Amino acid sequence: MLARLANSQQPTFVDPQAAICWSANLQPQIKNTFKMGSLIGRGSGESFQLAFHGPGFVVVQPSEGQPVVASS
């Protein structure tokens, strides 16, 4: 897990599936980041993000993918 610090100057953006928990004083807002390029395969694949404003922290998981298991 990774903790990201939010501050009052700039918002911290997190994918909704990656957010684990956050400071009680932070209120998440849904941000639509859809772009027309996503329709032709040029987007990041994430169309919504959570925006956190103010002082505090956000804990995120580093990956949404399945773990890779090494074979012996």
C-alpha positions in Angstrom: 0.0 0.0 0.0 1.1 3.5 -0.7 0.0 6.6 1.2 -0.3 9.8 -0.8 -0.4 13.2 1.0 -3.1 15.6 -0.1 -2.6 19.3 0.5 -4.8 22.3 0.3 -3.1 23.8 -2.8 -3.6 21.0 -5.4 -6.1 18.0 -5.4 -4.9 14.4 -5.3 -6.6 12.2 -7.9 -7.0 8.5 -7.3 -8.7 5.7 -9.3 -11.8 4.6 -7.4 -10.7 0.9 -7.3 -7.3 1.8 -5.9 -8.5 4.0 -2.9 -8.4 2.1 0.4 -9.0 4.8 3.0 -8.4 8.5 3.6 -8.3 11.1 6.3 -11.7 11.9 7.9 -11.4 15.6 6.9 -11.0 14.8 3.2 -14.2 14.5 1.1 -13.9 12.6 -2.2 -15.5 14.1 -5.3 -16.0 12.1 -8.5 -14.2 13.6 -11.4 -15.2 12.6 -15.0 -12.0 12.3 -17.0 -13.5 10.8 -20.2 -11.9 12.0 -23.4 -13.0 11.3 -27.0 -9.6 9.5 -27.6 -10.8 6.7 -25.3 -13.2 5.7 -28.0 -10.4 4.9 -30.4 -8.0 3.2 -27.9 -5.9 6.3 -27.1 -7.2 6.8 -23.5 -5.9 5.6 -20.2 -8.9 3.4 -19.6 -10.0 5.2 -16.5 -13.0 7.5 -17.1 -13.7 8.4 -13.4 -11.3 9.4 -10.6 -11.7 10.5 -7.0 -10.4 14.0 -6.2 -9.4 14.8 -2.7 -8.9 18.4 -1.5 -7.4 19.7 1.8 -4.7 18.5 4.2 -4.6 14.8 5.0 -3.6 11.4 3.4 -5.0 8.9 1.0 -4.0 5.2 1.1 -4.0 3.6 -2.3 -3.2 0.0 -3.5 -0.3 0.1 -6.0 -1.8 -2.3 -8.6 -5.2 -3.5 -9.7 -3.8 -6.5 -11.6 -3.3 -10.1 -10.6 0.0 -10.9 -8.9 2.6 -12.7 -11.1 3.7 -16.0 -9.6 7.1 -17.3 -10.6 7.2 -20.9 -11.7 9.9 -23.2 -10.4 
